[in-house]
């Protein structure tokens, strides 16, 4: 197992805060800060030639490292500025079965997934309900897939509860009915070992913002190689073409690989940081991080049980990773007070979400939970008393 205390020195932010919000924004590692400085130096020293000497090779390395993270074949991964843009590319470019209009989405999925297809009137969107507000059994998807279903889109891990879905069973049910399946793995990239081929999904989206500690602007997508030649996204750009530097105006010839899913000029500084974070996590190994996070969340659940605090996260280790959500009447106020006490958490309507970074020590976790449970137990202010206001 890795030396977690030694690795902790890679993240200076952890010296200042007890960091229980890694699934919103992973802390910047020292290698990421150095990469950003190197970006500025490369640009300043080389000018325009830096595109060919440094930047384009870095982007190709980034695609390759994403493929390594996902267990994907070469040429099946592409870069996107955000998961929303990646989903837009899929919504407009996937070769969906003819004559079908229904899209199935889990009711616990992140809003962007719903928005992508609700914004397109040609689709009929149906939300698969959760029986308990924590999980959605795969059979709930399967029983709603019919001859009208074109696509099933859902997240690998629910952002509100930490429930890890059985996406292979969902994908198999979609394919058995002639539909396609897209998985949003933003919450699992870097904390759950991934194998997109074993998942059986047709497309997968993710990013470096969270557990990969790569910052924003570093999303990516995978499309199964059999579908790539049929992908013709309606939003495109010159870097999606076979030969961008031919500067061809009057014809559009897409790249032969997943690069056809990209658009225009990349956010290069983001990718310097993103690649640095991604390579750090690949070195530590995601399987090790998963076990560490399950140990930490075991303890969070135990502390909540002892304090009588209601949680919305599965107890079985294999059904969760990295997230525990707690019932809270005033989540924004509790979040702000914890921040003032040196603990960073996240708030959601009616809940506080804890996602400890994998380098948080056991002692820090105990101290952080002492403070979390203390603030949760404070009485609700009477009507007319001033509350702390904090925007998230």
GUFIDO-375841 format. One record per residue (C-alpha): x, y, z; residue number from 0. Coordinates in Angstrom, 2 decimals. Example, Ala and Ser with C-alpha at 12.3 -4.5 7.8 and 13.67 -1.06 7.14 Angstrom:
BEGIN
SITE       xx       yy       zz  num
SITE    12.30    -4.50     7.80    0
SITE    13.67    -1.06     7.14    1
! end
This chain:
BEGIN
SITE       xx       yy       zz  num
SITE     0.00     0.00     0.00    0
SITE     1.16     3.58    -0.60    1
SITE     2.62     5.68     2.18    2
SITE    -0.35     8.03     2.58    3
SITE     1.43    10.35     5.00    4
SITE     4.34    10.77     2.60    5
SITE     1.98    11.41    -0.31    6
SITE     0.15    13.99     1.78    7
SITE     3.14    16.33     1.38    8
SITE     2.25    16.54    -2.33    9
SITE    -0.85    18.60    -1.44   10
SITE    -0.02    21.83     0.45   11
SITE    -3.71    22.69     0.90   12
SITE    -4.00    19.77     3.31   13
SITE    -1.68    21.60     5.72   14
SITE    -4.27    24.38     6.02   15
SITE    -7.62    22.56     5.94   16
SITE    -9.17    19.24     6.76   17
SITE   -10.24    18.54     3.19   18
SITE   -13.56    16.68     2.94   19
SITE   -14.59    17.93    -0.50   20
SITE   -12.39    16.13    -3.03   21
SITE   -15.38    15.16    -5.18   22
SITE   -16.02    18.84    -5.93   23
SITE   -12.47    20.04    -6.50   24
SITE    -9.38    17.97    -5.91   25
SITE    -6.56    19.87    -4.17   26
SITE    -3.75    21.15    -6.41   27
SITE    -0.68    18.91    -6.15   28
SITE     2.85    20.26    -6.25   29
SITE     3.38    18.62    -9.65   30
SITE     0.32    20.50   -10.94   31
SITE     1.66    23.84    -9.73   32
SITE     5.02    23.06   -11.35   33
SITE     3.27    22.10   -14.60   34
SITE     1.44    25.43   -14.73   35
SITE     4.73    27.26   -14.22   36
SITE     6.27    25.17   -17.00   37
SITE     3.40    26.10   -19.33   38
SITE     4.12    29.80   -18.80   39
SITE     7.84    29.27   -19.27   40
SITE     7.37    27.23   -22.47   41
SITE     5.06    29.84   -23.96   42
SITE     7.28    32.75   -22.98   43
SITE    10.52    31.18   -24.18   44
SITE     9.37    29.66   -27.47   45
SITE     6.42    31.63   -28.82   46
SITE     4.48    30.11   -31.75   47
SITE     6.79    27.08   -32.24   48
SITE     5.72    25.87   -28.79   49
SITE     2.60    24.39   -30.43   50
SITE     4.68    21.77   -32.20   51
SITE     7.55    21.36   -29.75   52
SITE     5.48    21.04   -26.57   53
SITE     1.74    21.63   -26.73   54
SITE     0.53    19.17   -29.38   55
SITE     2.73    16.36   -28.00   56
SITE     1.37    17.10   -24.49   57
SITE    -2.21    16.85   -25.74   58
SITE    -1.46    13.51   -27.37   59
SITE     0.11    12.27   -24.13   60
SITE    -2.96    13.43   -22.24   61
SITE    -5.27    11.44   -24.53   62
SITE    -3.08     8.40   -24.04   63
SITE    -3.10     8.73   -20.26   64
SITE    -6.90     9.09   -20.31   65
SITE    -7.06     5.85   -22.30   66
SITE    -4.86     4.21   -19.65   67
SITE    -7.15     5.43   -16.88   68
SITE   -10.26     4.14   -18.67   69
SITE    -8.83     0.88   -19.97   70
SITE    -9.67     2.13   -23.47   71
SITE    -8.03     1.33   -26.78   72
SITE    -5.77     3.84   -28.51   73
SITE    -7.61     6.44   -30.56   74
SITE   -10.92     6.06   -28.70   75
SITE   -10.53     9.03   -26.31   76
SITE   -10.97    12.75   -26.94   77
SITE   -10.49    15.96   -24.96   78
SITE   -13.35    18.31   -24.02   79
SITE   -13.42    21.56   -22.02   80
SITE   -16.17    20.26   -19.72   81
SITE   -18.39    17.25   -19.22   82
SITE   -21.33    19.35   -20.39   83
SITE   -19.59    19.91   -23.73   84
SITE   -18.71    16.21   -23.93   85
SITE   -22.37    15.31   -23.40   86
SITE   -23.43    17.85   -26.03   87
SITE   -21.08    16.17   -28.50   88
SITE   -22.67    12.81   -27.75   89
SITE   -26.23    14.16   -27.82   90
SITE   -25.70    15.51   -31.34   91
SITE   -23.31    12.91   -32.72   92
SITE   -24.25     9.44   -31.53   93
SITE   -25.81     7.29   -34.27   94
SITE   -29.02     6.50   -32.39   95
SITE   -31.38     3.82   -33.70   96
SITE   -33.82     5.12   -36.29   97
SITE   -37.38     5.93   -35.23   98
SITE   -36.69     5.98   -31.49   99
SITE   -37.09     9.08   -29.36  100
SITE   -37.07     7.96   -25.72  101
SITE   -34.09     8.69   -23.45  102
SITE   -33.93     7.10   -19.99  103
SITE   -32.14     9.00   -17.20  104
SITE   -31.91     8.18   -13.48  105
SITE   -33.70    10.62   -11.17  106
SITE   -30.57    10.80    -8.98  107
SITE   -28.31    11.78   -11.86  108
SITE   -26.52    15.12   -12.10  109
SITE   -28.70    17.91   -13.60  110
SITE   -26.49    18.37   -16.69  111
SITE   -27.53    14.95   -17.93  112
SITE   -31.21    15.85   -17.80  113
SITE   -30.63    19.30   -19.27  114
SITE   -28.81    17.93   -22.32  115
SITE   -31.79    15.91   -23.51  116
SITE   -34.60    18.05   -22.10  117
SITE   -33.24    20.90   -24.24  118
SITE   -33.79    18.83   -27.40  119
SITE   -37.49    18.63   -28.28  120
SITE   -36.97    15.67   -30.58  121
SITE   -36.42    13.48   -27.51  122
SITE   -38.90    12.15   -24.95  123
SITE   -37.11    12.05   -21.60  124
SITE   -38.18     9.60   -18.90  125
SITE   -36.64     9.62   -15.42  126
SITE   -36.14     6.31   -13.63  127
SITE   -37.27     6.70   -10.00  128
SITE   -35.31     5.73    -6.90  129
SITE   -37.25     3.71    -4.31  130
SITE   -35.26     5.07    -1.36  131
SITE   -33.52     8.27    -2.51  132
SITE   -30.15     6.50    -2.26  133
SITE   -29.93     4.02    -5.12  134
SITE   -31.67     2.90    -8.31  135
SITE   -31.59    -0.86    -8.89  136
SITE   -30.53    -1.79   -12.44  137
SITE   -33.79    -3.62   -12.98  138
SITE   -35.61    -0.30   -12.62  139
SITE   -33.83     0.81   -15.81  140
SITE   -34.37    -2.53   -17.52  141
SITE   -38.13    -2.60   -16.98  142
SITE   -38.52     0.83   -18.62  143
SITE   -36.44     0.06   -21.71  144
SITE   -38.69    -0.72   -24.66  145
SITE   -38.82    -0.55   -28.46  146
SITE   -39.06     3.27   -28.29  147
SITE   -35.88     3.67   -26.24  148
SITE   -32.95     5.15   -28.14  149
SITE   -30.57     5.79   -25.27  150
SITE   -29.94     5.17   -21.58  151
SITE   -27.80     7.85   -19.90  152
SITE   -26.83     7.67   -16.25  153
SITE   -23.95     8.29   -13.84  154
SITE   -21.52     5.69   -12.61  155
SITE   -21.76     7.02    -9.03  156
SITE   -24.57     9.23    -7.75  157
SITE   -23.20    12.60    -6.64  158
SITE   -25.79    12.98    -3.86  159
SITE   -25.37     9.58    -2.18  160
SITE   -22.12     7.93    -3.28  161
SITE   -23.99     4.87    -4.62  162
SITE   -21.95     2.99    -7.22  163
SITE   -24.20     1.71   -10.00  164
SITE   -23.97    -1.66   -11.73  165
SITE   -23.48    -0.03   -15.11  166
SITE   -22.67    -3.26   -16.94  167
SITE   -26.13    -4.65   -16.18  168
SITE   -27.72    -1.38   -17.30  169
SITE   -25.71    -1.36   -20.54  170
SITE   -26.58    -4.99   -21.25  171
SITE   -30.29    -4.24   -20.81  172
SITE   -30.05    -1.28   -23.18  173
SITE   -28.25    -3.31   -25.84  174
SITE   -30.67    -6.23   -25.53  175
SITE   -33.44    -3.84   -26.59  176
SITE   -31.40    -2.22   -29.38  177
SITE   -30.62     0.99   -27.46  178
SITE   -27.29     2.67   -26.72  179
SITE   -25.84     3.45   -23.28  180
SITE   -23.81     6.48   -22.11  181
SITE   -22.13     6.55   -18.67  182
SITE   -21.08     9.74   -16.87  183
SITE   -18.11     8.76   -14.72  184
SITE   -17.08    12.21   -13.49  185
SITE   -17.47    11.08    -9.85  186
SITE   -15.51     7.83   -10.32  187
SITE   -12.51     8.98   -12.38  188
SITE    -9.61     8.59    -9.99  189
SITE   -11.43     6.82    -7.15  190
SITE   -12.84     3.68    -8.81  191
SITE   -10.81     1.44   -11.16  192
SITE   -12.30     1.82   -14.63  193
SITE   -12.56    -0.49   -17.63  194
SITE   -14.91     0.96   -20.22  195
SITE   -14.79    -2.17   -22.35  196
SITE   -15.83    -4.33   -19.40  197
SITE   -18.60    -1.81   -18.60  198
SITE   -20.05    -2.43   -22.04  199
SITE   -21.08     1.20   -22.49  200
SITE   -21.11     2.86   -25.90  201
SITE   -19.69     6.12   -24.57  202
SITE   -18.22     7.43   -21.32  203
SITE   -17.51    10.96   -20.11  204
SITE   -15.31    12.11   -17.24  205
SITE   -12.80    14.72   -16.15  206
SITE    -9.84    15.65   -13.97  207
SITE   -11.56    18.24   -11.75  208
SITE   -12.37    15.95    -8.84  209
SITE   -10.39    12.91    -7.66  210
SITE    -7.71    13.38   -10.35  211
SITE    -6.68    16.81    -8.95  212
SITE    -6.27    18.28   -12.43  213
SITE    -8.51    21.32   -12.13  214
SITE   -11.24    22.57   -14.49  215
SITE   -11.04    22.53   -18.29  216
SITE    -9.91    18.88   -18.34  217
SITE   -12.89    16.77   -19.37  218
SITE   -12.73    13.87   -21.78  219
SITE   -14.88    11.30   -23.51  220
SITE   -14.60     7.78   -24.84  221
SITE   -16.61     6.24   -27.65  222
SITE   -16.41     2.56   -28.50  223
SITE   -14.25     2.15   -31.63  224
SITE   -17.04     0.58   -33.68  225
SITE   -19.15     3.73   -33.36  226
SITE   -16.44     6.35   -33.97  227
SITE   -16.61     6.27   -37.80  228
SITE   -20.37     6.95   -37.58  229
SITE   -20.04     9.91   -35.22  230
SITE   -20.82    13.25   -36.86  231
SITE   -21.35    15.80   -34.06  232
SITE   -23.19    18.96   -35.06  233
SITE   -20.86    21.14   -33.02  234
SITE   -17.33    20.82   -34.38  235
SITE   -14.16    22.75   -35.14  236
SITE   -11.08    22.67   -37.30  237
SITE    -9.11    20.48   -34.91  238
SITE   -11.70    17.71   -35.36  239
SITE   -10.70    17.31   -39.00  240
SITE    -8.33    14.78   -40.50  241
SITE    -5.72    17.42   -41.39  242
SITE    -6.34    20.72   -39.54  243
SITE    -3.31    22.40   -41.05  244
SITE    -4.50    21.87   -44.61  245
SITE    -6.86    24.80   -43.84  246
SITE    -9.57    23.27   -46.03  247
SITE   -12.69    25.44   -46.00  248
SITE   -15.10    23.96   -48.51  249
SITE   -15.20    20.36   -47.31  250
SITE   -15.40    18.67   -43.92  251
SITE   -13.38    15.49   -43.47  252
SITE   -13.44    14.28   -39.87  253
SITE   -10.43    12.69   -38.21  254
SITE   -10.51     8.91   -38.36  255
SITE   -10.21     8.45   -34.60  256
SITE   -11.94     9.99   -31.57  257
SITE   -10.24    13.31   -32.23  258
SITE   -13.25    13.96   -34.52  259
SITE   -15.16    14.60   -31.27  260
SITE   -13.01    17.62   -30.37  261
SITE   -13.60    21.18   -31.57  262
SITE   -11.27    24.18   -31.63  263
SITE    -8.18    25.38   -29.82  264
SITE    -7.63    23.54   -26.56  265
SITE    -7.32    25.10   -23.10  266
SITE    -3.62    24.23   -23.00  267
SITE    -2.74    25.48   -19.48  268
SITE    -5.54    23.38   -18.03  269
SITE    -4.12    20.32   -19.75  270
SITE    -0.66    20.90   -18.29  271
SITE    -2.22    20.71   -14.83  272
SITE    -4.61    17.95   -15.81  273
SITE    -1.89    15.69   -17.14  274
SITE     0.23    16.22   -14.02  275
SITE    -2.63    15.26   -11.70  276
SITE    -3.64    12.31   -13.86  277
SITE    -0.13    10.89   -13.95  278
SITE     0.19    11.24   -10.18  279
SITE    -3.00     9.25    -9.61  280
SITE    -1.96     6.57   -12.11  281
SITE     1.31     6.21   -10.19  282
SITE    -0.49     5.86    -6.83  283
SITE    -2.98     3.46    -8.51  284
SITE    -6.72     3.98    -8.43  285
SITE    -7.37     0.63    -6.77  286
SITE    -5.32     1.77    -3.76  287
SITE    -7.21     5.06    -3.60  288
SITE   -10.53     3.23    -3.71  289
SITE    -9.69     1.08    -0.72  290
SITE    -8.38     4.08     1.21  291
SITE   -11.57     6.03     0.55  292
SITE   -13.73     3.10     1.58  293
SITE   -11.82     2.90     4.87  294
SITE   -12.34     6.63     5.48  295
SITE   -16.03     6.51     4.61  296
SITE   -16.49     3.43     6.81  297
SITE   -15.35     5.58     9.72  298
SITE   -17.56     8.53     8.72  299
SITE   -20.60     6.26     8.66  300
SITE   -19.63     4.78    12.03  301
SITE   -19.30     8.23    13.59  302
SITE   -22.67     9.28    12.18  303
SITE   -24.33     6.16    13.56  304
SITE   -22.85     6.82    17.00  305
SITE   -24.18    10.39    16.89  306
SITE   -27.62     9.41    15.58  307
SITE   -27.14    11.40    12.35  308
SITE   -29.10    10.16     9.34  309
SITE   -27.04     9.36     6.24  310
SITE   -28.00     8.71     2.61  311
SITE   -25.11     6.45     1.56  312
SITE   -24.97     2.65     1.17  313
SITE   -23.33     0.74     4.03  314
SITE   -21.86    -2.02     1.85  315
SITE   -18.31    -1.08     0.85  316
SITE   -18.66    -2.42    -2.68  317
SITE   -21.72    -0.23    -3.31  318
SITE   -20.06     3.12    -2.54  319
SITE   -16.86     5.07    -2.90  320
SITE   -15.67     8.40    -1.60  321
SITE   -18.95    10.13    -0.68  322
SITE   -21.14    10.19     2.42  323
SITE   -24.10    12.55     2.64  324
SITE   -25.64    13.61     5.95  325
SITE   -29.06    15.02     6.70  326
SITE   -28.86    18.72     7.55  327
SITE   -31.56    21.36     7.99  328
SITE   -29.29    24.30     7.19  329
SITE   -26.51    22.96     4.95  330
SITE   -25.14    26.28     3.64  331
SITE   -24.83    27.65     7.18  332
SITE   -23.09    24.50     8.42  333
SITE   -20.74    24.55     5.44  334
SITE   -19.76    28.17     6.15  335
SITE   -19.17    27.53     9.87  336
SITE   -17.05    24.47     9.15  337
SITE   -14.97    26.46     6.68  338
SITE   -14.32    29.05     9.39  339
SITE   -13.16    26.17    11.61  340
SITE   -10.78    24.85     8.97  341
SITE   -12.92    22.05     7.51  342
SITE   -13.98    22.14     3.86  343
SITE   -17.17    20.24     2.99  344
SITE   -19.93    20.70     0.42  345
SITE   -23.62    21.45     0.81  346
SITE   -26.60    20.22    -1.15  347
SITE   -30.29    20.90    -0.49  348
SITE   -31.05    19.28     2.88  349
SITE   -27.64    17.65     3.10  350
SITE   -23.96    18.04     3.86  351
SITE   -21.73    16.02     1.55  352
SITE   -18.39    14.67     2.77  353
SITE   -15.83    13.39     0.27  354
SITE   -12.49    13.11     2.09  355
SITE    -9.31    13.37     0.11  356
SITE    -7.40    10.10     0.22  357
SITE    -4.43    11.75     2.01  358
SITE    -6.51    12.94     4.97  359
SITE    -5.07    11.25     8.05  360
SITE    -7.13     9.26    10.54  361
SITE    -6.46    11.92    13.18  362
SITE    -7.64    14.69    10.85  363
SITE   -10.75    12.72     9.96  364
SITE   -11.64    12.31    13.63  365
SITE   -11.10    16.01    14.32  366
SITE   -13.08    16.94    11.21  367
SITE   -15.95    14.67    12.20  368
SITE   -15.96    16.13    15.71  369
SITE   -16.56    19.54    14.13  370
SITE   -19.08    18.29    11.56  371
SITE   -21.18    16.59    14.22  372
SITE   -20.86    19.60    16.55  373
SITE   -22.24    22.00    13.94  374
SITE   -24.98    19.60    12.88  375
SITE   -26.14    19.43    16.52  376
SITE   -26.37    23.19    17.00  377
SITE   -29.99    24.34    17.40  378
SITE   -31.75    25.87    14.44  379
SITE   -31.97    29.68    14.87  380
SITE   -35.38    30.99    15.85  381
SITE   -37.34    33.03    13.33  382
SITE   -35.82    36.47    12.97  383
SITE   -32.32    35.48    14.11  384
SITE   -29.54    36.16    11.65  385
SITE   -28.13    33.19     9.76  386
SITE   -24.77    32.84     8.10  387
SITE   -25.14    33.20     4.33  388
SITE   -22.70    31.34     2.09  389
SITE   -22.89    30.83    -1.66  390
SITE   -21.69    27.47    -3.01  391
! end
